[in-house]
Amino acid sequence: MPHNQFDKKSQAWSALFSEPMSDLVKRYTASVFFDKRLWQADIAGSLAHAEMLQAQSIISAADHASIQTGLALIAGEIEAGSFQWKLDLEDVHLNIEARLTQLVGDAGKRLHTGRSRNDQVATDVRLWLRGEIDLVLELLIELQKSLVDTAEQHVEVIMPGFTHLQVAQPVSFGHHLLAYVEMFARDAERLVDVRRRTNRLPLGAAALAGTSYPLDRERVASTLGMVDDQGQACVCQNSLDAVSDRDFAIEFSAAASICMVHISRFSEELILWMSQTFGFIRIADRFTTGSSIMPQKKNPDVPELARGKTGRVVGHLMGLLTLMKGQPLAYNKDNQEDKEPLFDTVDTLKDTLRIFSEMVGGQLNPASGVKEGGIGVHPEAMERAALRGYATATDLADYLVKKGLPFRDAHETVAHAVKAAIAHQVDLSELPLAVLQQFNPGIEKDVYQCLSLRGSLNERNTLGGTAPTQVRRQIQRHRLRLG
C-alpha cells in the first residue's frame, strides 16, 4: 500500500466495527494536527520501549533492529517535512506506527506489545513537557539576569515607592526591579518542583491494568532519563493512576499562571511608568507601536498584550481543572483536551519571557559585546515624583521616636507637620526649623538629613532594605545564584 493511504484495515480497532467513522467524527475526534508536536517524544518513548522488549526477550533482536531503523527513517522524514500526517490515523501515535509498519513490516506491529495509547500518550506528554520546562527555566534565568543588570545600573536612582498607588517612601529603582527578580526566582523553584513530578514513567501501565508481559519498566525509565537525584528510576506506581493522571499538566499550568501574573504586574508598572503622567521610563521603539490617527502616540503594546495574555494562560488552567474534575478512573477521551491548552500555555510563556528579557535588558551588540536598547530611565522624573508625596514623613516619625517620643504620638505629630507643608505647598524638608520645632521642640538641625530622599534611602540599611549598600549585596547574591 502506498505511504499513508488509508483503508478500513488501518484502523487499530476496525475488525469490531461494521461501518467507517463519519468524516465529521473524524475531524471532531482527531488530534494529529496539534499533537504531532509530540513526535520526538513519541519516537524516544518507542525506542526505549523496543529496547526493553528485546532485552526481556519479548521481541527478537532482528525486530528491534528493524524498529530502530524504521523510527530513524521516520524522524528524518518529519524533520525534512516530507512525512504525510493523515487525519484518518487520528493522532501522532497511529501515524508513526502506521508508517513504521509500512517501512519494516511485522516488526512495526510488534512495537505496541505491552503498551496502549493510554500509557503511550501520558509518557509522550510528560517527556515533551519535561523538555519545555527546561527551556522555560533557561528563559527565566535570562530574564532575571536582564533585571539584575538593569538594577545594577540604577541602584542610586530614587523613585517613589507606592502603597495603594499613593506615594509612600523613597526606594531605589534598582531595589524595585529586584522585587521582580525574587518573584521570577520563586517561579523557577516551582517549575523545578513540577519537573520532578512530571519526570515519572507511565509506560507499562498499558490501557489501565498493567500487562501480562514481563516488562522492565525501571529500565525504560532509566533509558528515558526519568530518574531522581540519586539516579533511581521514577515509575508511576499504580496503573490506573498512571494513564489518567494529568496533575503534572495542571501543576505546570498553575506555575505558568503565577509566572504570567508576575509578568502582568510588571507590565502594569511599565505601562504606568511610560505614560506622560509618570514619565519614569522609555521603552525601545521596537517594542511599541504608534496610533493610526494620533501621530504623537507611542503605545506600550508588548506590556499591554502580556497583561492580556495572562488572562489567557489563567483561563487554560481553569480549563484543565474543569476537564479533570468529573472524570472517573481510568483514561477517558476527555483527556485529549489537555494538549491544546497545555501547548498554548507553554508557547505563550516562552514567548513572553523571551521578549521581556530583551525589552528589559536590551539586545547584545556583537561588535561591542554590550547589551543595548533596554529600558531607558528618567531619574529626574522619578525623584520629582518622590518629592511630591511627602515620602519622608515616616522618617520624621522615626526621628522623633529616637528622641524618646512614643511612635503613635510621633505619628500624630508628623501628620500635623505634613498638613503645614501642604498648606505652604512645600516639601517637609523645606519647612524652616522653627516651624518644625512648633510641632516638637526636640527637633534639631540634624532632622534635615533624615528628611532628604537620599538620607531616607540610606537609613533603610537592613537586610532586604532599599539602601544602596543592601541593594548591591542583593545584586551580588543574585549574580552568584544565576551564574
N, C-alpha and C positions, 0 to 999 in steps of 0.2 A: 504493500500500500504506500502511496506517495506520502512524504513527510507531512504529518499532522492532518491528513484527510480524515474526516470523522465519519464513522458509521456506527450503527447501534452497538456493535460488539466492543467499541472503545469505551463505553461507559462501564465503570467499575462494578455496577450493580445491575447491568442491563438484562441478565438472564431472568430476573424475577419479574420484569415488567413487560406488559403486553402492548404498550403504546409509547412512543417517544415523548419526551418532555416538550411542552409548547415553547415557542420562541420567546413569548412574554415571560414565562417562568425562568427560562434560561438567563435572560437579561436580569431578572429580579434577584436570582439566587447566585449568579456568578460573582466571583471576587477577583478574577485573574487580572483585571486591568488596574487594580490598585494593590493587590498582594504580590504582584510579580517582583516588587522591590525586595522581596524576601529570598530571591533566588540564590544568592550566595550562601545565606544561612541554610537554605534547604539542601543545597549540594554538600555543604560542610557536614550537616547532620547525617545525610545519606552515606557519605564516605566513612564517617565514624561508625555508623550502624553496620555497614557492609564489612568493615574490617573486623568488628566484633563477631559478626555472624560466621566469618571464615575461621577466626581464632577458636570459636566454640564448635567448629565442625558442623555448623548448620548449613552452610553453603560451601562449595568447593573453592579451592584456590583459583581454579580457572575462571569460575563465575565471578569471584572477587576481582580478578584482574580485568575481566571484561567490563564490569561495573565501573571500575576506576577509569578505564579508557573512555567509556561512553560518557561519563559525567564530565571528564575533562573536555571532550569534544563539545558537549552542550554548553559548558561555561564559555568556551571560545566563541560559539555561535551567539550567545547572549551578549557578550562583550562587543562583538563585531556588529551587532544589530541585525543579524540575519535569522535569528530564531523566530519562528512564527507562533505567537501566542494565540491560542484558539479559545473562543468563548464556549464552544461545545465541551471543552475539557475543564471548564468551571474555575479552576484555581491554579496557582503556581505549582502545586504538588503533582496534580494529574498531568499537567502539561509537560513537566520534566520527566515524569515516569513514562508517559506515552512515547516521548522522543527517545528515551533510553532503551525501551523495549524495541523500538523501531531500529535502533542502531546495533544493539547487541543480542537481540532475540530473547530467549528464555531466561538468560541471566538477569535481564532487566526485570522480568516478572518476579524473580526470587528476592529482589531487594526488599520488597514490602513484608517479607516474612517477619513475624514477631512485632509488627508495629501497625498502627492505624493512623489515618489522617488526624485523628483527635490528639494523639500524643505528638505526632509529627508537627502539626501547626503550632502547638504550645511550645515545642522546642525551638522552632524557627523564630517565633516572635521573641522569645527570650534571648536567643543568640543575637538577633538583629538589634534589640533594644540595648543589650549589653554594650555593643559597639557604639551605638549612638550616645549612650551615657558617657562613654569615654571621650567622645568628641565634645559633648557639652561641657564636661569638666575642663577640657583644654580651653574652650572658649571663655569659661568663667574665670580661669586664671588670667587670660589675656585682658579681659575687661577690668579685673581687679588691678592689674599692672598699669593699665591706662589711667585708672582713677588715682592710684598711688603716685604715678609720675606727675599728673596734673596737681595733685595735692601738694607735692613737694615744691612745686614752682610757686605756690601761693600760701605757704604757711603763715606769712606775715600779713596777708591781706585780711582786713577786718570787715566783717559783714554783720548785719543784724541776725541774731538767732531768734526764731519765732516760736511762740505757742499761740494757738488759736489764730494763726496768721497775723498776730499782733507782735510788734517789736518787743522782745523780752530782754535779752542780754547780748552783748557783743560776742561773737565767736570768730575763730579763724576759718577762712574759706576752705583751707586745707583740712581742717578738722571736720567741717561739714561733709566734704567729699568722702572722708574716711568712714563716715557712718554707713555709706553705701557699700564700702569695701567689707565692713562687718556683715552686712546683710547677705552679700553675694558669697562670703565665706561660709555662712550657715547654709546657704543653698547648696554649695558644694558638699558640705558634710551630709546633708540629707540625701543627695544623689549617690554618694559613696555607700550609704546605708541601703538605699534602694537597689543598687547594683548587687550587693551581697545577696539579697533575697531573689533577685532576678536570675542570678547565676546558679540555678539549680536545674537538674535534668528531669524532664517529664518522660523522655523517650524510654520505651519499655513498659509503660503502663498500658500500652495498646489502646483499645477502644474505651475501656473503663475498669476492667477487672484484672489486668495483667495478662500474661500469656503462658502457655504450656511449654514454650521453647526455653531451653536453658540459657537465657540471656545473661550477659555480664554487664549490667547497667553501670557499675562503677568504672569499668574500662572505658565505656563510651563517654562518661562524664569527664574522665581524666583526659581523654583524647581531645575533647572539645574545650578544655580549659575550665570546666565547671568544677572548680576546686576551691577549698577555703585557704586561709592564710598559711596553714600548715601543709598544704598540698593534698589534703584528703578530699576524695570525690564528694560532691554535693548532689545528692539524688533525691527527688521528691519521693517521700516515704509511703504515700497512700495513693493507689492507682486512681481512685475516684477523684481525689483532690487534684492529682497531677494534671488530668485532662481538662478539668473545669475551672481551675484557679486562674483568676485574672487580677489578683491583688497587686501583683507587680506592676501591671499596666496602670491600675488606679493609683498606686503609690507614686509612680513616676509622674502621672498627670497632676497629682496633688503637689509634688515638689516643684514641677514646672509652673503650676499656677502661682505658688508662693513667689517663685523667682520672677514671674511676669508682673506680679503685684509690686515687687520691689522696683522693677523697671518702670512701671506705671507711676509710682510715687516720684521717682527721679524725673520722669518725663514731665509730670505736672510742675515740678520746680523749674525745670529748664524752660518750659513754656512761659511761666510767670517771670522768670529772670530775664528772658529775652524780650519781653514786652516793653513798650516805651515807658510804661508806668514805673517799672523797676529799672530797666536798663543796666542790669548787672553783667550780662554776658552777651557774646555774639556766637552764633553757630555758623560754621563754614557754609558757603553758598551751596555746595553740592548736597547738603542735607536739608535744604529749604526749597520752597517754590514761591513764585510770585502770584499776583492776582490777575485775572483776565480783564478786570475793569479798573483796578486801582494801582497805578504804576509804582506807588511808593511802598507797596507791601512786600514784606519778606516773611513768609509763613513757616512756622516750625513743624513742617509736615511729618518728619520722622518721629519726633516725640509724640505728636498727636496720634499718629497711626499706631505706634506701640501701645499707647494708652488704650486705644480701641481694640487692638489685638489681644490685650489682656482679657477682655470680656469673652473673646472667642475661645481662648485656652481654658478659662474657668468654666465656660459652657461645656467644653469637651469632658472635663472632669465630672460635671453633673450628669452628662450623658452616660458615661461609663458606670457611674454609681447606680443610675437608674436601670441601665442594661442588666446589671447583675442582681438587683435586689430581689427579683421574684423567681430566679432560676432554681429548679430542683437539681439534685445531682443526677447524672454527671454532665457530660457535654451536651449542649444544645446549639442549634443553628444560630440562635441569637448571638452567640459569641463571634460570629463573622463580623458583627457590627463593632467589634472592639478596634479594628485595624484603622479605619479611616480617621476617627478622632485621635488615635494614638499617633499615627503618621503625621497628621497635620500639627499636632502639638509639638512633636519633635522638630518638624520643619520650621514652624513659627519661632520656637525658642532659639534654635540655632541661628536663624537669620537675624533675629533681634539682637542677640548677644554679639554677633559679628559686627553688625552695623554700629551698635553703640560703642563698642571698643574703639572703632576708628573715629567715630564722631567725637568722643571724649578726648582720646589721646593723639589723634592725628594719624597721618599716613607716613610710612617710612620713606624718606628721600634716599634712593640708592647712592646718589653721588656724595651726600654729606653724612649718611648714616644716622640722621636725626629725624625724628618724627615732626611733621609739620601739619598745620591746619586743624588742630584740635579746638576745643572750646577756648574762645578768647574772653578775657576777664577785664572788667572796668572797675578797678579798685576804688576810684574816687566816688563813683555812684554808690558802691556798697557802703563806704564809710559815711557818706552823706545820709543814707537811709538809716544807718545805726544811730546817728546823732538826732534824727527826728523823733525817736521814740522813747527818750529818757532811759536808754538801755543800761545806764549805770546806777539806776535807783537802788537796786539790791546791794550794790557795792557800798552805797552810802549807809544803808541799814546795817550791813556787816561792820562798817567803820564804827558806828555808834555802839554796836554790841561789844566791840573790842574796847570801847571806852567805859563799859560797865552797864549799859542800858539793856534791859530785857528785850529779846527780839520783837515781841509783839508791840512793845512801846516804840521801839525803833522803827518798826513798820509804819506805825501811825504817824510818827514824826516825819518820815520821808514822804508820806502821802501829802502832808501839808506843804512840804518843800516843793514837790512836783507841781502842786496847784499854783504856787507862787511863780514857778518857772513858766508854766503855761500862760499865766496872766501877763508876764513880762515878755512872752514869746522868745525865750532864750532856753538854752540847754542848762541842766543842773550845774555843769562845770562853769557856766558863765555867770551864775549868781555871785554877787560880791560876798566876801567872807562875813561881813557884818549882817547881811540878810540871812545867811545860813545859821549864824550864831543866835539869831532870834528864835530859831526852832530848837536849838540845843546849845547852851553856852560851852559845852565841851568840844565843840568843833574847832579845829585849828587849821593852820595853813596847809598842813600835810594832806588835808582832805582832797585837794585838787588832783593829787596823784591817783587816788582811787576813783575819782570822778571822770578821769580821762579814759577813752576807749582802750588805749594801749595799756594803761595801768590795770584796768579791769581784766583784760585778756591775760596779762602776765600773772595776775593773782590766782588764776584757776590752774595752779601748778600741782595738781594731784593726779594720780593715776586715772587715765581716761578723760582728763580735763582738756580744755581748749588752749591752754598756754602753749606758745610755740615750742618750748622745750619738750613738753609732753607729746605734742603732735609729731615732732621729729623722732621721738622714741618709738611712737606707733608706726611711723613710716618704715623705720629700720626693722621693726618686728615683722611687718608685712613683707618686706623685701626678703628677709630670711625664710619666711614661710612659703612664699611663692616661687623662690628660686630664680 
